[in-house]
Amino acid sequence: MFIGGGIDEIWQSVREEAVFYEGYGTTDIDLSVLRYYRYERIIEDLAVICEQLLLTDEGGADRERSVGWFRSNFEPGNTIEIAYETEKLLS
């Protein structure tokens, strides 16, 4: 789910992905399952971020960082677009 998924800015390059699969060998990937877990992770992350932002009255750098994490999911090439691209592979 994380390989190429845009989460935590890891395993996003072609080289990183190749090294990962090199370690696991030839693997069949169920795109339907991959799609589900990519979307599920995004929703889970957004829920946690919203809880931090909307259910507390604390300020500071953590709050600003949370807003940045929330917004980043919607940026081109990030988690939501990557999950959508995975979904399109099933069509």
Sine and cosine of phi, psi and omega as CSV:
sin_phi,cos_phi,sin_psi,cos_psi,sin_omega,cos_omega
0.00,0.00,-0.61,0.79,-0.08,-1.00
-0.99,0.16,-0.49,0.87,-0.06,-1.00
-0.91,0.42,0.90,-0.43,-0.01,-1.00
0.96,0.27,0.15,0.99,-0.08,-1.00
-1.00,0.00,-0.13,0.99,0.04,-1.00
0.99,0.16,0.19,0.98,-0.04,-1.00
-1.00,-0.01,0.77,-0.63,0.03,-1.00
0.87,0.50,0.36,0.93,0.07,-1.00
0.79,0.61,0.63,0.78,0.06,-1.00
-0.81,-0.59,0.41,-0.91,0.02,-1.00
0.80,0.60,0.67,0.74,-0.02,-1.00
-0.97,-0.24,-0.38,0.92,-0.03,-1.00
-1.00,0.08,0.36,-0.93,0.04,-1.00
-0.86,0.51,-0.64,0.77,0.00,-1.00
-0.89,0.45,-0.73,0.68,0.00,-1.00
-0.88,0.48,-0.66,0.75,0.01,-1.00
-0.91,0.42,-0.67,0.74,0.02,-1.00
-0.88,0.47,-0.67,0.74,0.01,-1.00
-0.90,0.45,-0.66,0.75,0.02,-1.00
-0.86,0.52,-0.79,0.61,-0.04,-1.00
-0.94,0.35,-0.45,0.89,0.09,-1.00
-0.87,0.49,-0.64,0.77,0.01,-1.00
-0.94,0.35,-0.51,0.86,-0.04,-1.00
-1.00,-0.09,-0.27,0.96,-0.06,-1.00
0.98,0.19,-0.17,-0.99,-0.03,-1.00
-0.91,0.41,0.78,-0.63,-0.08,-1.00
-0.68,-0.74,0.73,-0.69,0.13,-0.99
-1.00,0.09,0.74,-0.67,-0.02,-1.00
-0.93,-0.37,0.81,-0.59,0.07,-1.00
-1.00,0.09,0.98,-0.21,-0.08,-1.00
-0.89,0.46,-0.50,0.87,0.03,-1.00
-0.90,0.43,-0.69,0.73,0.03,-1.00
-0.93,0.36,-0.68,0.74,0.02,-1.00
-0.86,0.51,-0.71,0.71,0.04,-1.00
-0.85,0.53,-0.76,0.65,-0.02,-1.00
-0.82,0.57,-0.79,0.61,-0.08,-1.00
-0.93,0.36,-0.50,0.87,0.07,-1.00
-0.92,0.40,-0.72,0.69,0.04,-1.00
-0.91,0.42,-0.67,0.75,-0.02,-1.00
-0.87,0.50,-0.66,0.76,-0.01,-1.00
-0.92,0.40,-0.65,0.76,0.02,-1.00
-0.88,0.48,-0.74,0.67,-0.02,-1.00
-0.88,0.48,-0.69,0.72,0.02,-1.00
-0.87,0.49,-0.72,0.69,0.01,-1.00
-0.89,0.46,-0.69,0.72,0.00,-1.00
-0.90,0.43,-0.61,0.79,0.03,-1.00
-0.89,0.45,-0.68,0.73,0.01,-1.00
-0.90,0.43,-0.69,0.73,0.01,-1.00
-0.90,0.44,-0.70,0.72,0.00,-1.00
-0.90,0.44,-0.61,0.79,0.06,-1.00
-0.87,0.49,-0.69,0.72,0.03,-1.00
-0.88,0.47,-0.66,0.75,-0.09,-1.00
-0.98,0.20,-0.64,0.77,-0.17,-0.99
-0.99,-0.15,-0.35,0.94,-0.08,-1.00
-0.95,-0.32,0.20,0.98,0.10,-0.99
-0.75,-0.66,0.37,-0.93,0.06,-1.00
-0.92,-0.40,0.27,0.96,0.02,-1.00
-0.97,0.24,0.56,-0.83,0.03,-1.00
-0.95,-0.32,-0.46,-0.89,0.11,-0.99
1.00,-0.08,-0.12,-0.99,-0.09,-1.00
-0.89,0.45,-0.55,0.83,0.00,-1.00
-0.87,0.48,-0.65,0.76,-0.01,-1.00
-0.91,0.41,-0.71,0.71,0.02,-1.00
-0.89,0.46,-0.66,0.75,0.03,-1.00
-0.89,0.45,-0.66,0.75,0.01,-1.00
-0.89,0.46,-0.65,0.76,0.06,-1.00
-0.88,0.48,-0.67,0.74,0.03,-1.00
-0.88,0.47,-0.69,0.73,0.04,-1.00
-0.89,0.45,-0.67,0.74,0.01,-1.00
-0.86,0.51,-0.79,0.62,-0.03,-1.00
-0.88,0.48,-0.62,0.79,-0.09,-1.00
-0.87,0.49,-0.48,0.88,0.02,-1.00
-0.87,0.49,-0.46,0.89,-0.07,-1.00
-1.00,-0.09,-0.04,1.00,-0.02,-1.00
-0.97,0.25,0.49,-0.87,0.02,-1.00
-0.83,0.56,0.67,-0.74,0.04,-1.00
0.98,0.19,0.08,1.00,-0.03,-1.00
-0.98,-0.20,-0.26,-0.96,-0.24,-0.97
-0.81,0.59,-0.72,0.69,-0.05,-1.00
-0.92,0.39,-0.69,0.72,0.02,-1.00
-0.90,0.43,-0.64,0.77,0.02,-1.00
-0.90,0.43,-0.68,0.73,0.04,-1.00
-0.89,0.46,-0.66,0.75,0.03,-1.00
-0.90,0.44,-0.65,0.76,0.04,-1.00
-0.89,0.46,-0.60,0.80,0.07,-1.00
-0.89,0.45,-0.67,0.74,0.03,-1.00
-0.88,0.47,-0.66,0.75,-0.01,-1.00
-0.89,0.45,-0.46,0.89,0.03,-1.00
-0.91,0.42,-0.37,0.93,0.01,-1.00
-0.99,0.14,-0.26,0.97,-0.04,-1.00
-0.98,0.22,0.00,0.00,0.00,0.00
